Amino acid sequence: MQFWKRFKAVAAWLHLWLGLAIGIVIVIISVTGCVLVFEDELFDFFHRDLVEVKQTGRPKAVSELMTIAQQTLGKSKPITDVRINEDGHSYVFSASKINKAKDITLSYFSQFKYRDDVYVNPYNGKVLGVIDVRYEFFNVTEQLHRQLLLVKPVGSIVIGCCVLIFLVMLITGFILWLPKNLKQLVKSISIKWGAKWKRVNYDLHNSLGFYVLPIAIVIAVTGLTWSFKWWENGIYQMLGSKKPVVLVRKAPPVTTADTTGNHLDLMLATLQHKLEGNYRVIGLNLPRKSEHTMMAFVYLKNRTDGWRNLSYYYFDARTGELFDELEHAKKPLGLKWRNSNKDIHTGRIYGLPTQLLALLASLVCASLPITGFLIWWGKRKKTKKANYTRLVPH
C-alpha cells in the first residue's frame, strides 16, 4: 500500500510538471488535428471550382494536359508529379523544388523554392487555377501540426518529443484516475454539471480523459511515426518486417530506347486498362533527367481487408513498359500498416464514424491541458490563501 501511494505521488508529479511544460504544444497539435480529420472534405468544399468538373466525353491525353499546365507555370518550374483523379474531377499537375541548404532557415517556408499545383479540366484542357501549396491553408495547418512551422529536422523532433511526453501523461493520468472501489468508479466517469465550476472543470479533465484514453493513445502512436525513424522501424518489426520496404525500383537495362515521345500516355493507358476503372486516384512521380523509372501509386476504390488499398506500379520511361509492380494484396503487413498510418491517425480508416471519433478525441485532448492548468491554478491560489490566513494575526 505504501509503495502504491509513493508510485501515485511520482505519477502525480510527472503528470503535473510535464503537462505544464508541453501544454501549449498539445493544444496546438490537437486543434490543428481537428481540422485535418476532415481535410479532404473541407478542401473539396472550399475549392469546388478547382476540384469538380462536368464530365463531357473522354478526357484529353495526359501529355497534352501536362503541356498546358507547363505553359501556365513556365519553363523555370518543371512538373514533377501528376495526379489523375476519378471521373468528374480535375487533374492536378505539381511542380516543386527544395531550396539550397544555405537558403534554408528555421522556418518551414524556407524549405521550398516553389511548390505549385495546377488544376486542369481533363475534358477541355482549361486551367482552373494555380495554388501555391506552401501558403495554402490546409497545408500550413498540417505543417503546424507536424512541425510547428519549423524546418522539418527541427520541428518534427520537437513535436515527437512532446507527443512522447503526452503518452507518459496519458499513462500517469490513468494511474491517478484509478478508483479505490466501485462507488468511486461511478464518480470518476461522471460529470456533476450542477456543481461549482471548479468541480465541473475537475470532472471534465478526469472523466473525459478516461473516455478518450484508448483513441488518444492510437493517435499518439501513429503520429510518432513521422517524427522518429526508430519508432517507425519498431512498428515494422512488431508486424513481422525487419525494416521498411524499399519502394524504389531501378529500370532494367535496354539495348535501344524509343525517343519518339515521353510515353506518358502509353503508361497511363496501360495502367487504366489494368485497373479497369477501379481507382480513386492515380499518382505519377515523373523521373528526373538522370533517372528512367516512373513510379505510379494507385488508390483503389474498394477496401478488401480493412487497410488503405494502395498499389505501386513501375514503368520504364524510355520504353513506356511496365516492368514491376507491388499490388496491395501482395504487400507485407508492415507496408499495409504504413500505407494506412495516416488514415488510422486521422480516423479516415473506416470513414465517417471513425473520423468523428478522431475529431471528438482531438477536441478532448485540446481541452485536457486547459482544464488541467485550471485545476493546478485553483489549488495554487487556495494554498497561497491558506498560507496567508495562517500568517495574518486574528
N, C-alpha and C positions, 0 to 999 in steps of 0.2 A: 504493500500500500504506500509506504514511504517513497519507494522508488518511482511509483506511478505519479505521485504528487510532484516529485522533482522533475520527472520527464515532462509533465504538463507545464511546469513552470518554465522549462527551457523552450518548449514549443511555443508558449505564450510570448516569451521574449523575442524569439525569432520572428514570429508572426507579426508582432508589432513593429519592430525596427526595420525589418525587410520591407514591410508594407509601406512605411513612411518613406523609405529610400526610393522605391520604384513606383509609387502610387500614380504619379502623373503620367509616366510612360504607359502603364497598364490602361489608364483611361484613354489615352490616345490610340493605343493598339485596338482596344475594344470598340471604340466609337467608329473608327475607320473600318474595322471588321464588319460592323453592322451594315455599312454602305456596300462593302464588297460582296456580301452574301447575295445581293441581287444586282451585282454589277452589270451583267449581260442584259438583263431585262431593262434596267434603268438606262443603259447606254442606247439600246434599240429604241426605247420610248422617246428619249430626248433628241435622238438623231434619226428619226424616221425618214427624213428627206434624204439621208445618205444611205441608209441600210435597206429600205424597202423599195422595190421597183415593180412595175407592172410587167408581167410576163407576156411578151409579144413574139411568138415564133421561137426560133432556135438562137442560142447565144452566138455571138461572133467568135471567131478564132481568138484564143487567148493571146497569141503573139500580136495580133492586130490591136487588141485592147491594151497590151503592155506598151506598144509603141505610142499609143495615145497618152497613156499615163506618163511615160518617159518624157514626152514632149512637154507635158504640163510641169514636170519637175525640173527639166533641163538636164543637159549632159553632165553637169557637175554633181548630180545626185543619182547615180546608177541604181536601178531597182535591184533589191537583194532577195525579196520574198514576195510570193503571190498567195492570196487566199481565195479559193474558189468556194463560194457558198452555194447552198442548195437553191433550187428554182425559186424565183420571186425575191431574190436578194442580190445586192451588188457584189462585184468582185473588188478585192482590196489589194492594191499594189504598194509595197512598202520599200522605203529606202532609208538606210540608217548607216551611220559611221561613227565609231568611237574616237574621241579626241586623243591627241598625243598625250603621253604621260605628263609632260611639262605644263600642259594646259589644264590638267585636272586638279581641282582643289578639293576641299572637304564637302562641297555642295554636290548633291545628286545631279543637278542641271549641268554641271561642268563635264560630265562624262561623255556626252554625245555632241558631236559637231552638228549633226542633224538627225532627225528621226521623224519622217513624214509618212503618212498614209494617204493614198489617193483612192477615192471611191468612184468606181466606174459602172455605169449601167451596161451589163453584158449584152443586152438586146439591141441597143442603138449606138453604143460607144460613147455616150455623153458622160463627161466628167461631172460628178455630182458634188464634189467638194474635196478639199485637202485639209487634213488635220495634222498639226504639229504635235505629235504624241507626247513630246517632252512636257508640254504645259497643259495637256488635256486633263480635265477634272478627275476622271476616274483613274487615270494613270498616276497623277500626283497623289491621289488618295492611297493608291496601292503602294507607292514608294514611301509615303509617310508611314504606312502600316508596316512595311517590311524593313525599312532602314532609316526612318525619321528624316527623310530627305537629305541624308548624308551620303557620301560616296560609299558604294556597296561594301568594300572590305572593312570599313569602319562601322557603318550603320547597321549592317546585318549582325555583326558581333555584339553591338550594344543591345539590339533587340533580342538576340538569342540569350544573352546573359540575363536580361530582365525576365524573359519567359521562363528560363530555368528557375530563377528565384520565385517566380509566380507559382510554379509547380510545387516548390517547397512550401509556399504559403497555403496552397490548397490542401496539402497533406497535414500541415500543422493546424490549419483551420478545422479540418475534420477531427483531429485529435482533441482539440479544445471543445468541439461540439458534442463529442460522445457523452450521452447522458448516463447517469448512475442507475436509473431504473425506468420502468415503463411510464410512470407518471411524468417524469422529466422528459421522456422521449416525445410525448404528446405536446408538451410546451415548446420543445426545441424545433418542431416542424410546423408551428402555427404562428400567426401574427395577430397580436391584440390591437386591432385597429382603433378601438375606443380608448386606449391608454394614452398617456402623455407622449409627446413627440420623441422624447429620448428612448422610451420603451419601444415605440414603433420602429424607430431607427435601428435599435439593437436587434429586434426581431427580423427586420428586413435583411440585415447583414448576416444574422445567424441562420435563418430558415432558408432564404434564397440561396445562400452559399452552399447549403446542403443539397438543395434540389438540383443545382446547376453543376455540381461536382463532376459527375462522370462525363458530361458533354464538354465541360471546360478542360478536363484532362485530355480528351481526344483532340480538341482544338489546339491545345498547347503542344502535345506530342507531334502532331502533324506539322505544326508551324515551325518547330525547331529544325525540320529537315532543310529549310532554306538558309539556316544560319550556320549549321555545323556539319561538315562533311563526315566527321566521326559518328555523329548521331544517325545520319542517313545510312552510312555503311553498317552500323549496328542493326538497324531495322532490316536491311537487306539480309544480313547473316541470320537474324531471327526467322526470316521467311525462307531460308534454305539456299540463299545465294551468297557465295563467298565475297563477292564485290559487285558493284553496279554493272549492269550490262552495257557493253560498249556499243553505241548505236552508229558510230562512224564506219563507213564502208569505203573501200578503195576499188574503183572500177578496174576490171581486168584489162591487161594489155590488148591492143588491137593492132593489126597489121596496117590497115588503112582506115582513116576516119572520113566520114561523109561531111564535107564542109559546105554543102549547098544551103544549109539553113541551121537554125538553132534547135530544131527538133522538139520544141516546146509543145507544139500542137499534137505531134505524134505521141509523145509521152503521156500527155493528158488524155488523149483519146484511148490509149491502151489501158490506162488506169480506170477511166469511166466505164469502159466495156467490161473490165474485170469485176468492177464493183456493182454493175447493173443498176446504177442509180441509188444504191443503198448507202448514202453518205450524207452527213450534215455539212461537213467542211473538208476540203482538200487543201492542205498547205504544201507549198512548193518552196524549198530552200534552193535558190539558184546558186550554182557553183561559181567560185571566183575564176579569174582567168587562168590561174595556175592549176585549177582542180578540174576533174572530169566527172564527178559524181553529183547527181541531183537527187536529194532525198525528198520524198513525198510522205507526209504523215496524214492519215485519214481518220476522222472521227465518224464512225458508223452510227446509223440511226438506232439500231436495236442494242439492248444490253443482254448478253447471253448468260452471264454469270455474276451479275451484280457490280462488276468493275466498269470503269470507263472503257468503252470499246474503241481502242486506238491501235491502228496498224501502221507499219512502216514499209515503204517500197523504195527501191534504189534503181536509178536509171543511169546509163552511160550517156552523158551529154554529147559525146562525139558521134554516137550512132542512134541515140534515141531508144535503145533496147533496155528492157527490164532485166537486170542481172542478179538481183537478190531481193528478198522480202522477209519481213518478220510480222506475221499476222497475229492478231490478238490471241487467238486460241492456242498458239504455239509459244507464247511468251512465258517465261518463268514467273512464278508467283511474285517474286520481288519486283519485277518490272511492271506487272499488273498493278501492284500497290503504288509504285512510284508514279505511274501514269494517272492514277486515280487520287493521288495525295491531295491535290488542290480541291477536287470535288468533295473529299471527306472533310477537309479543313473548313470549307465554306458551307457544308451541308447540302451541296448540289448533288451528292451521290445518288439520292433516291427522290430527287425532285422537290416539290413544294413543301411536303411535310417535314423533311429533314432541314430544308432551308429555314423554315420558320423556327425550328428548334435551335438552329445555329444563331439566328437573329436574336431570339429571346436570351440565349446563353450569353451572347456578346453584350447585350444590354445589362444583364445582371453583373457580368464581370466588370463592366464600366462603372457600375454603382458601388461595387464592393470597396474599392479604395476610398470612396467618398464617405460611405456610411461608417467604414472602419475609422477614418480620420475623425469623424464627428464623435464616435464613441470615445476615442483617446482624448480628444479635446475636452469633452464633457467631464471625464474623470480627472483630467489635469486641473481644470478650473475648480472642481469640487475639492481636490487635495489642497490647492492653494487657499481656498476659502476656509477649510478646516484648520490649516496651519495658522492662518491669520487670526481666527477666532481664539485659538489657544494662547496666542501671544498678547492679545488685547486684554487688559485687566477689566474686570466687571465690578 
